[in-house]
Amino acid sequence: MIETLHYDVFTTTPGSGNPAGVVLDADQLTESEMQRIARTNGFTETTFVLSSEQADYRMRYFAPEREMDLCGHGTIAALTALDSKIRLSTACQIETKSGILPVMRLANGMFRLQQGQPQLHQFDGDIKHVLAAIGLELTHLDDRWPIVYGSTGNWTLLLPIRRLEDFHRMVPDNQRFTTVLTDFLQASIHPICLDTYDRQATMHGRHFSATGAGSVEDPVTGTASGVMGVYYRKFIQPLETETAIIVEQGHEMGRPGQVGIRISGEGLDHSKWKVEMDGQAVFVGVKRVGEEEADVETFHLGF
């Protein structure tokens, strides 16, 4: 019997933020077993914590249908679970497929994760088809800002949207994403906006999962929020030498949460900037998966 710890991340209120599963002491599990457990759990990602010869811990992140290189909310959930079991040191490192990443334990149950090297890539596709894949048209686009692919661990397409109310119009057809995101077939789509529900937030976003991930939408997304921070400093306030923003997400799904992002490093070369994410998690419960457990259908958060 395998225990998965359920945490809600980027919130202090159960039922808000982004649900994540955590399996501690996962060294005995095979890759296929991890994938089966993640599919059965149904979270957008389940984090498996393993031993590491290069860092304090190794973490692997599985969506219901495939493994991810990095997962922001899954990392915060796993760190919170570890800290409740064995008090973590103030600074440690985790091994991921995006590299060895530093982590800091802050006050009040908060953790700070340094994400992977920021990357941006020009979008050269047909924007009309991309917008149609999420139920929008050209009139909804905010043409003051560019459309770019970005990554701090996972690739996503940032779509600047003019009005906050247009986020309620969005209806993703995830199966079409690979036909419109031809440069990065495993990319997600992440609409963003400078209008926000919360006055203290800097930007608003939604996150539609990549084709084949096994989920439709992610309530509050850590790695995509990191890309938003890079985007904000690069294009919206390019003169800043250090940028701190608050990203809000999840309102349209009834699971609001906030992510703190800090971008540091001088100069215009974004690949040399450091991206850090602050977040916390609240424990919700335990899910047990036995060997006899059958696979389940894709889980759509928000239903």
N, C-alpha and C positions, 0 to 999 in steps of 0.2 A: 504494500500500500504506500503510495507516494503522496506526501502532503504538499499542497500548494498554499502558500500564505497570500491572502488577498489584501492588497493595499489600494487606497485611493490617493492619487498623487497630485501635487500642486494645489492642495487644499488641506484644510483642517477639519472639514465636514464630510463624514461618510455620505456617499451618494452624489458627491460633487467631484470635480476633477477627473482624472484619467485612471481607470482601474488597471491594475497590473498584478500578475501572478509572480510569486517568487518561490523557487525550489532551492533550499539550502542543501549543502553536502551532496552535490549532484555528480560526483566523480564516477559513481558506479553506473550511471545511465549512459546508454549508447545514443548516438545522434538520432536514430530513428525513434527511440523511446522518447527523447526530448520533444521531437516534432509531434508525436502522438499525444503526449501530455498537453502540449500547447494547443493542439487542435481541440482536444476534449475540454480544456479550460475555457476556450473561447475568447480570452482577452486579446486585445490587439497585439500585445506581446506578453510572453512569460519569460522571466529571467532565471537562468540556471547558474548557480554559484559553484565554482570548482576551485581546486587548488591550483597554484601557479608557481612555476620556477623563476618567473621574471618579475612578478609583482606580488602584492599582498593577497590578491584574489584574482581569479579569472571569471569573466562573465560572458555567457552566451545568451542571445536574445532570439526567441522564436515567435514569429507571427503564426497564426493558425495553419498557414500553408507553406511557409519558408522561413529560413533564418535571416536575421538582420545583422548588419555589421555593428550597429550601435543603437541603443534606445535610451533616451534621456529619462523618461518617467520610470522605465524599468530599472535603471540604475539607482535612482533615488529610492525606489521601493526596496531594492535589495540592500542598499546601505542602511536603511531604516531597520530592516529585519535583522541584519547582522549586528547593528548597534544595540538592539534590544536583547540579543542573545549574549554577545560578548562586547563590552564597551569598546568601540573603535578608538584608535588613537586620533589625535587632531588632524594629522595628515597621513594619507596612505595612497597607494597606487592600485589601479585595476588594469588587468590585461583584457583587451577587447580586440575584435577584428579591425578596429580603427586605430589600434596602437595601444601603447601603455599610457594611461591617462591619470593625472593627479586628481585627488579628491581631498576636500577639507571638510571636517565636521565643524559646523558653526553653532551658534547658540540656539536654543529653543527648538531643537529637533531639525534644524535646517542643514542641508549639505550643499557644497559647491563642487561641481564637476567641470573640469576643463574638457571641452569637446575636441574633436579632431581638427586637423588643419582646414581652415575655411577655403572653399573653392567656389568660384562663380564661372558660369559658362553661358555665352550668349544663346538666346533662343532664336532659331532660324525657321521654325515651322509655321504652320498656318494657324494664326491665333483665333480665327473664326471657329475652326474645328475644335480647338481646345475649349473655348468658351461654351460651345454647344454641348461638349461632353459633360459640363456641369450645369447646363440649363440656362446659360447667360448669352448675351449678345454683345457686340462691340460697344453699344451705348453704355454698358455697365463698367467698362474699363476706364481706369484713371490714367490717361495718357501723359501725365506729368512725369511718370516714372517708368523705367524699363521693365521688360519681362525677361527674367533670367532663371536659369537653373542654378541651384546652390546646394552646397553640402558642407556639413561639419561632421559627417559620419554616414549620412544617407542622402541620396539625391532627391530633391523636390523642385517643382517649378513654382516660382513666386509670381502670383498674378495680382497686380495692384488694382483694387476695385474702388470705384468712386464713392459709393454711399453705403453706410452701414446697413440700411434697410434692404439692400440688394442681396445680403447674405442669406436672407430668408427665402429668396427665390431659388437658391442653388439646389439642384437635384443631380447628384453625380451618377454617371454611367461608367463605373470603374473598368468594365471590360473593354471600353473604347480607348482607354488611356494609352495602351501600347501602339495604337494606330496613329495617335497625334503627338506622342512624345518619342519620336523616332531616334533622337540622339541618346536618350537614357530610357531604355525600355522598362526599367524597374523603378522609375521615378514616380513619386506621388504628385498631387496638385495641391498647392497651398495658397488660396486667395488671402490677401492682406488688405488692411485699410487703416488710415490714420484716424478715422472716427472710432470712438470707443464707448462702451456702456459705462465703464467705471472711469471717473475723472482722473484717478491716479495712473491709469494704464496709458501707455504710449501708442500701442498698436493693437488691432484686433485681427484675428485670423480664424480660418477653418482649415481642416486637414483631411483630404480625401485620399484613401489608401491606394497604393499602386495596384495595378492589375495582378491578380494571382496571389495577393497577400493573405486573402481569406477574411478580410474585414472590409467594411465600407468607409467608415469615418473614425478618426481618432479624436477624442474630445479635447485633450490638451497635450500638445506635442513639444517635447523638450528640444530635440535636434532641429526641428524646423523653426522653433523660436530662436535658436542660436543663429540660424541662417538669416532670420529677420533682423537680428541685431547687426550682422555684417552688412546687410542691405541698407539698413537705416543709416549707418555711418558712411557707407560708400556713396550712396546716392541722395539721401535726404538731408543729412547734416554732415557733409564731407570734410568740414574744417575741424571737427572734433579730434583731439588726440586720445581721448578716452570717452567711451560712450556707455551709459547705463540706461537701459530701458526696461519697462514692464510690459510683457505681452499677455493679453487676455484671450481666452478661447473657451469654447464649450457651451456658450449661452444658447445657441440654436438647438443643442441636444439636451438642454436642461441639466448640464453638468459643468457649470462655470469653474474656471480655475485661472491662476496667474503664474507666470514664469518670470523670474528675474534674470536678465542677461547683461553681462558686462563685456565690452570689447576694449582691449587695451593693446598698446603698441603704436609707435609713431610711424608717420609716412603714409603713402597712398597704396602701398602694396598689401592688399588684403590677405594674401597668403602668409604674411608674416605676423598677422594679428593673432592675439590670444582670445579665444572665446570661452567664457565661463558662464555656467548656468546655476542658479540658486533655486532650490525647491525643497519641499517637505512632503511627508506622506502620513496618512492615518490608517491604522489597522482596521480591517473590516471583518475578517473571518478566515476560516480554513476550509479548503476543498480537498477531498481525498479521492485519488484515482487509483483503482485496483487494476490488476492485470486483465481482468475480465471486462473492463470498461470498453464499450464500443465507441467508435468515432462518432462525432456529432456534426450536425450541419453548421455552416458558417454562422457565426454569432455577430449580429449587427448591434453595436452599442447604441443605446437610445430607444430601442424597441421595448 
